């Protein structure tokens, strides 16, 4: 399997309520910052090797953040996705990040969109890869596999803690055979995801994230499912920063039409179909994604009109 380097910096930051969020940094410590939000499931090291090499070559600072309940981030269920941005602001201040861009994969999408809505003065742009759409409220997208989570939400919320413990124990059992487990998972996926998971560098990334980034606990995916089935705490129309969205046209987990649905409701957004790719397709075009997101902002104020 491909060798994989450790992050340049890893640690935790104290946030509200005595909790902590863990993070991993790649690239240039003083370069333009890009927050990379992992999918569901995933952790802070779920960042493609191509993205890490891009950061080194272009002097970019990529920061992966563990959501509560993964890695060494304190378990916690936010009242809504928007509330996460209050912890994000503390983490950014602690790491001396003034302005930033964000990229969110799948379940990371609601979090990066929330940052775009809450921090228009700091966020220059957002990139989304096969992102989850709202399930309730005026922005809700109908249908799709996420509706199973909507139906099970009360049960998941009531049993989240014991389920999280069980999931953590399961992952610990799987760790010694992580590579073989990933091969078995890939074997039952659609062609696009199977092809990507068969590439040594992506297999190495996922195994590293499982063995190291997620080693202590794995309850975050359950909190994600609960939050995704609630009102997110903001409207898509509130996301005033530029959003660029990539979505596999054969996505079997988040339908392509969900991406179109969200982009139609965002004030400044475009969607790019990734031909023939499924849910993880965006990970295979990391260089394109990062280059595009870096080109967003800083925004200039609109010039005043009218006579003197």
Steps between C-alpha positions, in 0.01 A plus 500: 500500500613858433697657785328802651660785690365628827346848513736790553309587815231321701334602823186614676347840568285589801152620396179578686382310804840351583494291182778450247521467122790313342664601173776407255696742280672447166699732276633846584438617860456862389335444164140575398280282719254240373289309752429149370194340661493121485209287392269281707672288620852642501752698696756779479742299281241428229682733262622364162875468450457709184363783716792472741751513213315801355525675837875438517560614141277809514573616854145433621398412855240220515339428837286195562269519803347210691134551577393428860519131577781408261871476576571707812214747448267500800168325427219752472173543314450855375144639508543557125776510241523881518610482866821325388624826352538649848757231579656547157555871571688414820715243321582748223597768750718254690679390182540863386282454191352832394329421170440160348334280244333168573449167324242248623458140384155341527400543866753781531290715266245628754787614722685696233176657376422602858837673519423685177174624651640590843839650401465699178772738623753215535398240241608574142340194344373145547549178304264204538557141384183290475343689787200404712189714446255624767231251596248727674374855461460713189836389355432127534585275204256212452594132479839334509661256747522775766125456551576176685691707757204738521268211589748357751601835652303461827651155559852618412468800731376284789771234463786713367735447797481120524501470121811718490672276756413194296626661180829590670546140616423373149759729346759378751432144392533595134824700536742205477346409162419855390640454149305179439185655648530793260543257209178322600316831522633609160387173342132580557517864390408642156770505236612859564559458873646150450751641255602782733529275806719268295763769452787446750517864607131516588506167680798628700314820591188320621698242697714771659188695598348185651812388686624838618254784443203307641678279748339609828126523425261489208164634620503811277313335207198445724497864609525597133193292413300664777605851394436438131139409577443821698469857381858606435455838672545706183345529157684433177419857396713615796818361343613818330853384416586326169441125500640258242345155504626176343279192491534156342223451248473134615498576873312220677498657847418866437311529169634747247160670501557588867812693401303683233224570752741667745693694236174642361430650843843643573551868402838445328561139402579275205498121472739281300403144416780245536430264212464135591599549863309405811503636854874530554577642157588844632799358687656410166508859375650667808742716301219643287288561809774675696608711205143612441429576866823700533378717214192604698530835675598716663179674407495867410227736619243598238563853377235758590281619214314823442587862429675742727 
